[in-house]
Amino acid sequence: MCNRARLKHEPETLFGSAAKLFSARPRDNRFDPQELRPKGRCYIIREDTGQRAWDVMTWDVLGGKAAWPMTNVRKLGLPQWRRLAENPHNRCIVPLTEFCEFTPGKHDLEDGKPPLKGEMWFSVTDQPVFAVAGFWQTTEKGDGFAMVTCDANELVAPIHPKAMITILKPEDVDTWLRGSYDDIAVLQRPYDACRMSVRGPVFPTRNNEA
């Protein structure tokens, strides 16, 4: 599942949003919205009282209530997820520049150190910044979100066959944020692999790219 992603932008008028934040921007050194990691605070776009703008939320829709951060959700029909998915107020999109999946096997870099998995970074060639379907809720630890996953396409499947994040076409963003549950259910599908690219494997901890 996707647990690393990037957004090389600050809030601006993407996907019909206002270049503003619903909540105050955090002012601590640990806030790095350009590098998305589980439990990290990231930018998302949502709607509130008819206005679409950015917000800052933690990448864990359960707020630490599970054994691991709940960053990705596949089965929207389960009661706890359907309650959120069917309410437009709890839906959001996650703007990204690229996302990462780790290689299935480890690589020997012949540097005398243990083999390790490489990072494969996926991007969307027809959308330099693309929108990922998501939903959010308020938890005891603040607002948290998750990305929605779907079947993997033929580009992602060799690296992560179980699933990929649900990338939306620009014309589907309004439907995701405002449509009925049935409207959004059909959007949970793999993005066209011909409109994506991948680079890697990358080994940033070894400063090495294969």
C-alpha positions in Angstrom: 0.0 0.0 0.0 1.1 3.6 -0.5 2.8 4.9 2.6 5.1 7.5 1.0 4.1 10.3 -1.3 5.1 13.8 -2.2 3.5 17.2 -3.1 5.9 19.8 -4.4 3.5 22.6 -4.0 2.1 25.0 -1.4 -1.7 25.8 -1.3 -2.9 27.4 -4.5 -6.0 27.3 -6.7 -5.8 23.6 -7.7 -9.0 21.6 -8.5 -11.2 24.5 -8.0 -10.0 25.3 -4.5 -9.2 28.6 -2.9 -5.6 29.3 -2.1 -6.3 29.4 1.6 -6.4 27.1 4.6 -9.4 26.2 6.7 -7.2 25.9 9.7 -4.0 27.6 10.8 -0.8 26.4 9.2 1.4 24.6 11.8 4.5 26.5 12.8 6.8 23.7 14.1 9.8 22.2 12.5 8.3 18.8 12.3 5.6 19.9 9.8 6.8 18.9 6.3 3.7 18.8 4.0 5.8 18.1 0.9 6.9 14.6 2.2 3.8 12.5 3.2 4.4 9.8 5.7 2.1 7.9 8.1 1.1 10.0 11.1 2.6 13.0 9.3 0.5 16.2 8.8 -0.3 16.9 5.1 -2.3 19.1 2.9 -5.7 17.9 1.7 -8.6 19.7 -0.1 -12.1 19.5 1.1 -15.4 21.5 1.1 -17.1 23.2 4.0 -20.3 25.3 3.8 -20.0 25.6 0.1 -16.3 26.6 0.0 -13.5 24.5 -1.3 -10.1 25.1 0.3 -7.1 23.4 1.7 -6.6 22.0 5.2 -3.9 20.3 7.3 -4.6 16.8 8.6 -2.8 13.8 9.9 -2.4 10.8 7.6 -4.2 8.3 9.9 -8.0 8.4 9.7 -8.4 6.6 13.0 -6.1 8.9 15.0 -3.9 6.2 16.5 -6.8 3.9 17.5 -5.4 0.9 15.4 -2.2 -1.0 15.8 -0.8 0.9 12.8 -1.7 4.1 11.1 -4.9 3.7 8.9 -3.6 5.5 5.8 -5.3 3.5 3.1 -8.8 2.1 2.8 -10.2 -0.3 0.2 -13.5 -1.7 1.4 -15.8 1.3 1.4 -18.8 -0.8 2.0 -17.7 -1.7 5.5 -20.0 0.2 8.0 -17.2 2.3 9.6 -16.0 3.5 6.2 -19.4 3.7 4.4 -20.5 6.1 7.1 -17.7 8.5 6.1 -17.7 7.8 2.3 -21.4 8.4 1.8 -21.2 11.8 3.5 -19.8 14.5 1.1 -18.7 16.5 4.2 -16.2 13.8 5.1 -14.7 13.4 1.6 -11.5 15.0 0.5 -8.9 14.8 -2.2 -5.2 14.5 -1.6 -3.1 16.4 -4.2 0.1 14.6 -5.0 3.1 15.0 -7.3 4.2 11.3 -7.0 3.7 8.3 -4.8 6.0 5.4 -3.8 5.8 1.6 -3.6 8.7 -0.5 -2.4 10.1 -3.3 -4.5 8.9 -6.8 -3.6 12.4 -8.1 -3.2 15.6 -6.7 -1.7 18.6 -5.6 -3.7 22.3 -6.2 -3.0 24.0 -3.0 -3.8 27.4 -4.6 -3.5 28.5 -2.0 -0.9 29.1 -4.5 1.9 25.9 -3.6 3.6 22.7 -5.8 3.9 20.4 -5.9 0.9 17.3 -3.6 1.0 14.2 -2.8 -0.8 14.2 0.0 -3.3 11.7 2.9 -3.8 9.7 3.0 -7.0 8.1 6.5 -7.6 5.0 6.8 -9.7 3.7 9.9 -11.3 0.9 10.9 -13.7 2.2 12.2 -17.1 -1.0 14.1 -18.0 -1.4 15.6 -14.5 1.8 17.1 -12.9 -0.3 17.4 -9.7 -3.0 14.7 -9.5 -5.9 14.2 -7.0 -6.3 11.1 -5.0 -9.7 10.1 -3.6 -9.9 10.3 0.2 -12.0 10.9 3.3 -11.5 12.3 6.7 -12.9 12.5 10.2 -12.3 14.3 13.5 -10.6 12.0 16.1 -9.5 12.5 19.7 -6.1 13.5 18.3 -7.4 15.9 15.7 -8.5 15.6 12.1 -7.2 12.6 10.2 -7.6 11.3 6.6 -7.1 8.2 4.5 -6.6 7.6 0.8 -8.9 5.3 -1.0 -7.3 2.4 -2.9 -8.5 0.2 -5.8 -7.2 -2.5 -8.1 -3.6 -2.0 -9.3 -3.1 -1.2 -13.0 -0.5 -3.0 -15.1 2.2 -0.4 -14.3 1.8 -0.7 -10.5 0.9 -4.4 -10.3 4.5 -5.8 -10.8 5.6 -3.8 -7.8 2.4 -3.9 -5.6 -0.1 -6.3 -7.1 -2.8 -5.9 -4.3 -3.8 -2.3 -4.8 -3.0 1.2 -5.8 -4.3 4.6 -4.7 -7.4 5.9 -6.5 -6.3 8.7 -8.8 -9.1 10.8 -10.1 -9.4 12.5 -13.5 -9.8 16.3 -13.1 -13.4 16.1 -14.3 -14.2 13.6 -11.6 -13.1 15.7 -8.6 -16.4 17.5 -8.3 -18.2 14.2 -8.3 -16.0 12.8 -5.6 -16.5 15.8 -3.3 -20.2 16.3 -4.0 -21.8 13.1 -5.5 -23.8 10.4 -3.9 -22.3 7.2 -2.6 -23.2 5.4 -5.8 -21.7 8.2 -7.9 -18.3 7.9 -6.1 -18.3 4.1 -6.0 -17.7 3.9 -9.7 -14.7 6.2 -9.4 -12.8 3.6 -7.3 -10.9 2.2 -10.3 -7.3 2.1 -11.5 -5.9 5.0 -13.4 -4.9 4.4 -17.0 -1.3 3.0 -16.9 -0.5 4.6 -20.3 -0.8 8.0 -18.6 1.6 7.2 -15.8 5.4 6.7 -15.5 7.6 5.2 -12.9 11.3 5.7 -11.8 13.5 3.6 -9.7 14.5 1.6 -7.8 15.9 4.4 -5.7 17.8 3.8 -2.5 18.0 7.1 -0.7 19.5 5.8 2.5 22.5 4.6 0.4 22.5 7.6 -2.0 22.2 5.2 -4.8 19.9 4.9 -7.8 19.8 1.7 -9.9 
